């Protein structure tokens, strides 16, 4: 992927729950400078019918904020202009060290004039979710999604939903394979990555390739561990950048897996399963 946007934040709101976050949002927004407030109120509002200042702040925040951690969300002016797709061609992430939001896209796959989309829904709530579930999650944004996936003809939509359900089932079943079923377990992971590609959403495949590395470590198959760690690293670099925390963490995974109490706990075995 290529870095196509670096966006400074306007403000961050923190809160252990949604209620506290909303209180903090109103407090922080009120403290913005006059020019910052003008910028903020130019953003689209999911609840434009209300003229109460606090309702306006919350409406704008709910529509435009980016989740940057489990408890914090940020307003970034330029990134807020990107539309949603359930099959996005770009990925946003928060760069902790720099304190900015970045968007990566595969520019070689884009054609001139093609719109760049991100997802307003976090990865695991896209893959493995029925299109009706996704529409419900997007209600707070005030629109009905008509992306390339959600506007498929009925028969193709059903096929997409079946793939999504299968992905979710595999994700839930991977931890429960028996030790003698490791090859089948790895095969299921490979199958899932292919399903993600069929859905046009291969992002987050690192969730699965990272699991594959840990599985191979249990059998002391360090060649396969290196293979899957490399796959995970390449995915994270493409999605988040080489200097991102998620990518740099991968450098230590190989050593961490060797030190893990589970390393080599199962019968030593080499696997030939790969993408």
N, C-alpha and C positions, 0 to 999 in steps of 0.2 A: 504494500500500500504506500501511498504518497501523502505527505502532510499537505492539506489544502487550506487549513485555517488554524490560526492561533488566536484565541479570543480572551482578552482580559475580563475579569469578572466585574460586575457592578456592585453586587453584594452577595453575601452568604447568609443563609438562615439555618440555624441549628435547632434541634429539639429531639428529645427521646421519643416523642410521639407526635402525631399530626397536630393535636391541639396546641401543644407548647411551641411547635415550629411556626404555627400561624401567628401566635402572639409575638414571637421573636421577629417574624417577617414584618409585621406592622410597625414594631419598634424600630427596626433597622431602616426600613423604607422612609420613615418619618425623619430620620437623621441625615438623609442624603442632601447633598447641596442642591441649590435651585436648578442648575443645569442637569445634574444627575436625575432629579425628579422629572424634569421635562423629557429626558431620554426614556426613563422608565414608563411614563404614562403614554408614550407613543407605541408601546408594545400592545399586541392584541389582547383582548380581554374576554375570558370565557363567560363573564356575567355582566355584559355591557348595559343591561337594563337598569342596574342599580347605580345610583349616583352617590351613595354613601362612600366616603373616602376609604374607610377600612375595607368595605366590600370590593371597591375598585382595586385596592392593593392586593387583596387575597385572590381576586379573579385573575389579575395579570400574573401574579406569582404562580398560581396553579397551572396556568396554561403554558408558561414559558420557562419555569425552573428546571434545571438539570440536576438529577441526583448524582452527587459526587462522593457520597459515602452512605453508610447505613442510616446516619442521623442528620446529614447536611445536604442542602440543595443550594444551587447557585444561579444567579441571573447573569447571563452573558449576552450582550446585545446582538452581536452579529450571528452567533450560532442559533439564536431564537428564530431567525428567519428561515431555517431549514424545515421543510415539510417531512411528514412521516410516511414510511412505507413498512409493511410487514415483510417485505423483501428488500431491505435497504442496500444501497450501493456504497454506503459510507458508514463510519463508526466514530462516535464521539467518546472521549475519555478525559478524565481530569488528571492533569500533570501536577502531582503534589509538590515537587521541588520548585517548579516554576510558578505555581499558583495561577495557572490558566487552563482553559478548556481547549482541547485540540480535536480536530476532525481529520481522519485518514480515509482515503478512498483509493481504489485501484483505477488510476487515471487511464491506464492502457485499455481498460475495458469500457471506458466511457466514450461515447460519440459526441461530436460537436453539437451543442444545443441540448444535450440530455440533462435533465434535472438531477441534482444530487440529493438523495434522501438519506435520512437517518431514521432510527427507530425510537419512538417515544416509550416503548415497552422494553423492559430489561430482557436479556437474551432468553433465559429459561422460560419466560412467560410468552415468548414468541414460538420457539420450537416446542413441540409437544402440546400446543394449544389449538383447540377448534376455532374456526374463524369467528363463530358467534361469541366465544369467550373473549377474543381479542377486541371485538366491537364493544363489548361491555366495558372492558378496561379503558377504552378510548373515549367513553362517554364524557368523562370529566374535561376532555379537551374540546367538547362542543362540536364534534363532526362525526360523520359516518365514513369509515375508511373505504376508499374505492381504489386502492392500490392494485398492482398487477395480480396479486394473490387473491385479494378479497373480491375482485371483479371477474374472476374466472367463470366460465360457463358451469352450470350445475354439476355435470358429471365430473369435470376436472376439479371442481371445488370439493366434491366428495372424496376424490382420490387424494387431494392435498390433505384433507382432514384425516384420512386414514393413515397417511404417512406421519402426520403430526402425532396421532395417537400412538402409533408404533414407536416413534422416537421416545415419547414419554414413558412407555412401558419398558423399553430397553434401559433407559436411564434409571428407572426404579429397580430393575432386576439385576443389573450388573453386580451389585455387592453380594448377591445371594447365590451366585454360582458356586458349586462345590469345587474343591481343589483339583479334582481329576477332570474338570470341565473347563480348564483355563483356555485351551485352544478355541473352544466354542465361545467363551467369554470375549476373547479378543476378536473373534469373527463377528460377534454381535456389535462390538464397538466400530469395526470397519464398516459394517452394514449401515450403522447409524450415520457415520460421516457421509456415506454416499446418499443416504436419504436427505441429509441436510443440503447437500449440493443440488439434489433434485428439486428441493423446495426453494432454491435460489438464496439460501441463507446458510452459508458454510461458516460464518462467524460463530464463535463459541465452540467450534469443534475441539478447541484445546481442552475443554472440560473432559472430553472423552479420551483424547490422546494422552493427557496427563494421567488418567486412570490406567491406561494401558501400560505406561511406564512403571507405575507402582505395582501392577499385577505381575509384570515380568521380573521385577526386583524380588518378589516373593520366591521365585524359582531360580534366583541368581543368574538369570540370563541377561548379563550386562550389555551384550551387544544389542539386544532388542531394547533394553532400557535406553541406551544411547540413541537408538533410532527414534523412539517415541518422544524422548525429551527434545530431540532436534525438531521434530514435527511441531511440538507444542511451542517451542521457541519461535520458529518461523511464523506461525499463526499469530502469536502475540506481537511480534515486531510489525507485521503487516497491519494489525488492528490498532496498536497502541504506540508504536514507535520503539526504536532500539533502546532509547534512554528511559523508557517507562519503567515503573516499579514492577509491573507484571512480567515484563520481558527480562529485566535484570535478575529477578527472583529465580528464573529458570537456570541460570548459570550454577546455582547452588543445589538444584534439585538432584542431579546425578549423585553428588556426594552425600546429600541428605538421605537419599534412598539406600545408599550403601551402609549408612550408619543406623538405619531404621531397625527397630527390634524385629520387624517382620521380614527383613532381608534374608533370603535363603532359608526361610522357615519351611517352605514346601519342597517337594522332591526337585532336585536340580534338573533343569530341562531347557532345551533351546527351542524357540518357536520361529516359524517362518511366515507368520501372519503379518501382513502389512497392507498399506494403502495402495 
